[in-house]
Amino acid sequence: MEIPEIDTACFHCQQCAEKYVKAFLVEHDVGFPRYHDLVRLLGLCLTVDESFEKIRDNLRRLENYGVIIRYPGLTVPLEMAYEAFENAGQAREFVRKKLKIK
C-alpha cells in the first residue's frame, strides 16, 4: 500500500539536512552552487571542518529522498522513513552543535 505522506516525510528529512548544511556554509562564508547534492555540499563543509566526515553516511542515506517524491511510481517503505528521520536528526544535531544552536 502506497502512503504518499511517507514519501513527503522523507523528502522533508532530506530538506532538513540540506538546509542545515547550507546554513553552516553560509555561516562560514563558503559559497555554493544551487544544487541539492548532500555529499557535494558535505565536501564544501569539509574544507572548513573535517569533523563533518562524521555525518557523511547520514547525508548519503538521505541523498535520494530529494528526488523520489518528484517521480510517480517511486515510493518509500515505512522502515526507510524511520531511517530517514533518524539520519536527518543526527545530521541536524551535529550541525546545530557546530553552529552553537541549542
TIDREN-120141 format. One record per residue (C-alpha): z negated, x negated, y negated. Coordinates in steps of 0.001 Angstrom, whole numbers. Layout:
REM residues N
Z/X/Y
...
***
This chain:
REM residues 102
0/0/0
1006/-1354/-3386
-1599/-1177/-6147
28/-2103/-9491
-3321/-2800/-11110
-3880/-5740/-8764
-668/-7393/-9947
-1670/-6756/-13552
-5151/-8177/-12975
-3640/-11356/-11512
-1291/-11642/-14480
-4282/-11453/-16808
-6089/-14133/-14784
-3110/-16431/-15375
-3076/-15488/-19050
-6805/-16199/-19384
-6385/-19727/-18070
-3268/-20298/-20170
-4937/-19205/-23406
-7988/-21397/-22805
-5851/-24438/-22012
-3782/-23819/-25138
-6957/-23384/-27204
-8083/-26818/-26048
-4729/-28293/-27057
-4884/-26621/-30477
-8455/-27842/-30987
-7264/-31397/-30333
-4117/-31120/-32453
-1827/-31508/-29457
1444/-29693/-29952
3009/-27908/-27018
6331/-26174/-26398
6474/-22432/-25881
6193/-22307/-22138
3708/-20872/-19705
3697/-23595/-17052
-10/-24238/-16493
498/-27554/-14724
2692/-28874/-17547
89/-27735/-20077
-2537/-29465/-17958
-549/-32681/-18314
-952/-32432/-22078
-4699/-31826/-21721
-4971/-34919/-19545
-3692/-37045/-22426
-6862/-36064/-24291
-9399/-35742/-21480
-8818/-36993/-17942
-11568/-34771/-16556
-9136/-31849/-16775
-7921/-33105/-13410
-10872/-31118/-12004
-9097/-27815/-12687
-5616/-28821/-11511
-5912/-26810/-8284
-7244/-23770/-10158
-4308/-23821/-12557
-1775/-24495/-9820
-3016/-21459/-7871
-2657/-19240/-10953
791/-20501/-11900
2951/-17810/-10276
946/-14830/-11464
2657/-15050/-14845
5936/-14301/-13075
5100/-11971/-10178
4359/-8969/-12377
7789/-9204/-14013
9824/-8665/-10854
9892/-5441/-8851
9111/-5779/-5190
6735/-8713/-5590
3128/-7737/-5057
-198/-9477/-4697
-2579/-8738/-1807
-6124/-7822/-2781
-7518/-11028/-1226
-5307/-13124/-3508
-6500/-11134/-6511
-10071/-12150/-5747
-8907/-15766/-5517
-7049/-15462/-8842
-10177/-14093/-10504
-12253/-16985/-9142
-9711/-19608/-10229
-9406/-18143/-13713
-13184/-18027/-14031
-13568/-21665/-13045
-10837/-22785/-15455
-12360/-20642/-18213
-15847/-22046/-17672
-14555/-25635/-17642
-12566/-25301/-20868
-15311/-23366/-22648
-17686/-26265/-21987
-15101/-28691/-23369
-14767/-26523/-26482
-18560/-26179/-26711
-18376/-22397/-26478
-21392/-20690/-24935
***
